């Protein structure tokens, strides 16, 4: 199972979720099927069904009260961005390696300082992901990244969608959010999410939105910990926020509406503290 991110960059649109790709949904297939079977069994026994609720509180302690939330703000440090060139895949790989190195330095210090587990993530580059990777069907996005939990590997397919404008912070934030899956895995959030019960497709979707929004918040908190990056100004952050998107109108809501995507990343950047990213305890309206 893995979390994937992909898609074209856009500017303020809501036609495409930029924080996660369709392959992400595969992580939920088992949960959906089990839920459907459970619901069918209940109906066959009782002949009635309870009314659907509008809120789905999460109770798993690893999700709502994880020790990571009490560890404080990420340590501040510096992170140097290597130069990028338009559509230069080799330079992009060098860039990703450097940002992953910064992520490792920050998160190792933070997690070990809080008595939490830590191990390095692996990194792999694939020019074109096969139709199935890490046990999951892959979509046709030109650029995407994923976290393969079985091996603790960050996998990147770097294409023109992400490399057409080397001046923005898009690649930086994609690396930081992909690494956030590794952080979740280390502290138990990843597995707790998989294990969390859900009793309807609506509840499954809300849990997924909570997870996706937390990844974005963690990524933004890391960015704040190394801010300001050399040569970057507030204009770069503002432009990055303008690129973010959310679930398309009328589509199934897996990732959150744009306003909430922006709100959670803004929150992470404002505090630099993963504890401010507790989407699992937030009201349903905050993760809609």
N, C-alpha and C positions, 0 to 999 in steps of 0.2 A: 504494500500500500504506500501511497505517496501523495504529496501535495504538489500540484503543478501550477505554474503561472505562465500566462502567455497572452498573445493578442497584439494588435496594433496599438500604437500610442494614438490618443485622440486628445481633443481639447474641450473638456467640460461636457462631453456628450454622455448619454446614458444608454447608448445602443450596444455597448460592449463592456463587460466587466474586465478591468485591466489587472485585477489583483489575483485572479485565478482562472485557469482554463477549464474546459469541459471535462478533461480527464480527472479533475478533482472529484467529480461526482462518484467515481467508481469506489472511493473510500466508503461511500454510504450505501452501496448496493446491498450488502449483507444486512445492514441495519433496517433498511426499508423492507426487505423480504421477510425478515423475522417479525417485524411489526405487523405486516400485512397478514401473516399467518396467525399471529397472536390475536389480532382483531377478529379474524374470521372464526377462530375457535370460540371467542367470547360470544359472538353473535349466535353461534350454533347452540350454545349452552343456555343463553338467557333469552334469546329472541328479541333483545332490545339493545340499543346502543346509547351511550351517554352523549350529551351534547358536547360539541367541540369547544374547548376553552380558547381564550384569546392570548393566554400567557403560559409559558412553559418554563417554570423555574428549574434551574439545574441544582442538584444536591450533592454531586460528587465532590468530596473535600479537595481532591487534587486539582479540580477546576476552579472552585469558588474561593478556596482558602489555601492556595498553594504557597509554600514558604518563599517562593520567588517574589511574591507580592510584598513581603516584609523586608526584603533585602536592601531596599533603598535605591537611589538613583545609580545608574551605571557610572563607573569611574570615567572621568574626563581624560582624553588623550588626543594625540594627533594622528591623522591618517592622510597619507599623501596619495592623491589620485595620479596614476601614470597617464601620460598623454594618450588620447584616443584619436583615431582618424576615421573618417566616414567609411563605413562598410569594410573596415579592416579587421578581419576576424582574429588574426594573430595578436594585434594590439589589444583587442577586446579581451582575449584570454589572459594576457598579462595584467590587464586592468582588474579582471575578476579575481585573479590570484592575489593581487595586492589588497583588495577590499576584504576578501576572505581572511587574509592574514590579520588585518585590523580587527575584524570580528572575533577571531580566535583570541587575540590579545585581550580585548575588552571583556568578552564573556567568560574566559578562563579566570581572570582576576575577580570578576563579579561573583561567579558561581562558587568557586573554591573559597572565597572570602566569606560566603554565607553558609559554608558547609554543605553545599549542594554538589551533586556529581558533575563531572566534566570529562569530556574526551573530544579530541579533534574530529572534525568532519572530514570526509574525503571529498575530492572534487574530480569530476569527470566531464570531458567535453565530447559531444557527439555531433557531427556535422548534420546528420539527419537521423532522428530517432526512428527506430523500427515501429511497425504498427502495434507491436506489443513490447513493453519494457517494464521490468520490475513487476511482471505479472498483470499488467493493466494495459488496456487499449489506449493508444496515443492518438491525439487529434492532428490536424494538418497545419497547425500554426507555424509560421515561418520562424518565429523566435519563441522559445519557451524554456522554463526551468522546472525542475522537480526535485523532490527529496525522496530518496529510496530508503525507507526505514530499515530494511533488512541488512543493509550494508553501511548505513549512516553516511550516504553519499549525496552530495549536491551535484545534480546533472544539468548541464547547460547546452542548449542548442541555440547558438548565436547567429541570427540572420539579420536581414536588412531592416526588419520592423524595429528592432532595438538599436541598430547601429547607424541608421540614416542621419541622425542628428547627435554627434558626439559631444555637443556642448551642454546638454541637459543632464539632470541627475537620474534619469530613468534607469540606466543600467545599474547604478549604485543602489537604488532602492530595490530593484529586483533581486540583487544579490543579498541584500540585508533581509528582505522578507523571506527568501528561500531559506536562508540560514536560520531564521526564526523557527522554522519547523524543527530544526535540530535542537534548538533550545527547548522547545516544547517536549521533544522526546527525552531529553536529559532529565527534566524536572518532573516528568510523569503526566504532563498535560496531554500529550499526544495519545498515549494509551488510554487515559481516562476518557478522552473524547470518544475513542472507538468503543469503549465499554459502556458509555452512558446510555441508559434506556430511553427509548422514544416510542410513543404510542400512536403517532400519526405522521403522515408525510409533512404536515405543516410544522410539527415539532422537530422533525429531522432537519428541515430547511432552516429553522431558527437556530438550531445547534450549529449547523454549518456556517451560518452568518456570524455567529459569535466567534467561531474559530478563525474565519477569514479576517474579520475585523481585528482580532488580536494580533495576527501576523503582521498586519499593516502598522499597528500601533507599536509593536516591538521594533519593527524596522525603523520607524521614525524616532523612537527613543535612542536607538543606536546612533542615528545620524546626529541627534542633538549632542551626544557624548563626544563627538569628534568635530563639532561645529565651533567656529567657522572653518570650513575646509579652505585651504589656500586658494585664493583667486575667486572664491565664491562669495556671494552677497545674499541678502534677504530676497532679492529678485529671483535667484535660482530656486529657492524654496517655494516662493509664490508660484513660479511657473510650473514646478513639479506638481503642486496641488491642483493646478488647472488641468493637468493631464489625467488626473484620476477620474475614474468613472464608477458606475455601479450597475445594478441589474437593469436590464432594458424594461421599459414600461410594458406591462402586459405579460412579461415573461415570468417564469418561476423564479422566486426570489432566493437565490442561493448565497449571495455575497454581500447584500446590503445596498440600500439606495445611496446615491452619490453623496447626499448630505451627511449620512452616517459614516461613509468611508472617509470623507474629508475630516469629519469631527474627531474620529478616533486617531487618525494620523496626526492631526493638529494637537491632540491631547498628548500623544507620545512625544512629539517634538517639543512641546511646551515644558514638559517635566523632565524628560530624559530618564524617567523612572518606569520600569516594567510594571510596578505596582499600580500605576495609573491605567494599565491596559487590561484590567479584570473585566472583560466583556461578559464573562460567564455569570457574574452577579448583577449585571446591568438590567434595567427594565427592558421589556420587550420592545418598547418604542425606540430605545437607543440602539437596537440591533436590527431594526426593520429594514 
